[in-house]
């Protein structure tokens, strides 16, 4: 165990320097700098002044809900994720309908496709414990559902494309508010999270901290949502046949009532080095390397929304890393 | 086993394309191209026309032994590796002096420091079965023992330095002839082999072919060389206390007598896909990524020498690869 703890410290030191903060660049890096100093070293960074350098109309236009509503008024419906608490794709305690057994499952949101205006309204009306809406779909939704907004930003981030040698495989738009939260997980993608409006708050842990995440197999479940006579109702249903999803067990923000038991269950997380904490502001990009664990919360802009655009691509040659061992 | 064989094929396809030859570039790459298309992908390549682009005096001067002898005449002695057959750092069958047991050991050369002229003469006079001399020492010998030649070439290869983000950790000069051969092994370094005169012939296997190399632990032994009354004599002595060296068991060029037994002992090597074969000519650089297995032979120039300069550096952040798993 001492060995593993030493590894955690060494990785922090090596990958992020001794002060262990996420580096903020004043302006976009050159492709070579980006590839050499960040991508190749699997090191996150935040690029400031993106709105200044990239001059996307999105930064001035999208914070106005009226602009979005108008522009998207005749677009096909958009995907909305609905959950009772804004915590979709996260662990939920479930009482098994037949056995009465209490266990945890991995709950995904109920997904609906709605006209944009109606979907945005649902975000505004989101109430914890009732229904929380999050406009998102991680399947290249920006280029698919929001294509009319395409001219408001770049199709790709030029310095990243040149560094990685190819265009993004997916561009995803996220519109939500402070109620939506993304639990700790990792992606196999290189991510460039561009915050257009509001703020995103990340907790980051390097891939070598994997043991601190207590990744376990959880049965998959889905929220299903119904509205009958204006009464909204979620039911959580286990997938049949049962399918297991490996997911991080740690909730970094336990409620005061569960804090002590959570700390006892996950000592490596709570007693180990703190995760890197960073806030990405509107007009900034977070480069999140593949395989870093991340937990995301958000703060809304004056109109109540957090808007972000995520450019992502798989590693160019997934076998390379294996070569280097 | 089928799975592993599939992996070998996939790696070949992914890392080197379907025609599975080492790419030859007509001119030096930009730092970004080099990092993105080769280093990041752990993909070897050969850069042609180095003498044209880099214009080192070395390419025209060093092929003349008289120039080297004159320039190095008042330098301190240089390191020479002596072995009976040009196969130092390789496996040798040894009869244990006490037990009489026959086993294989990992034999390193006898290293002497001699005035350059005398050392070069030993290369010329090298005879297989008698004594084979190889001017080399992999400890940054060029900047140490051959510093007077420094102005004949660049201290570093600019595009590689910019791509990798730092200067070479070691620059090694190698002067030998066709009798010296380097057995299959891998380095933890990124290597840039620049051939100045003569030719180097490489057999290359990607790191994923590790199982085909039959890496085993061999007891370390050293040649010790003596010359008494003009009688040259090598003795091979096991290190005491015994120390084991992990080394590749495969000799890709077995003698006709041993060929059948070698093929039977190492079927994965001899029956699997052929290693990549390439010849690096004078004025060319081979980029050999870390962890690739390589076997090296050489052909001399008209004066009987093969001269090469190897720039190498450890991976910038050795933990990165681990991150990506």
Interface residues (C-beta under 8 A of the other chain):
Chain A: X10 X11 X14 X15 X31 X32 X35 X36 X37 X39 X40 X41 X42 X162 X163 X164 X165 X206 X207 X208 X289 X290 X291 X292 X315 X316 X317 X319 X320 X321 X322 X323 X324 X325
Chain B: X10 X11 X14 X15 X31 X32 X35 X36 X37 X39 X40 X41 X42 X162 X163 X164 X165 X206 X207 X208 X289 X290 X291 X315 X316 X317 X319 X320 X321 X322 X323 X324 X325
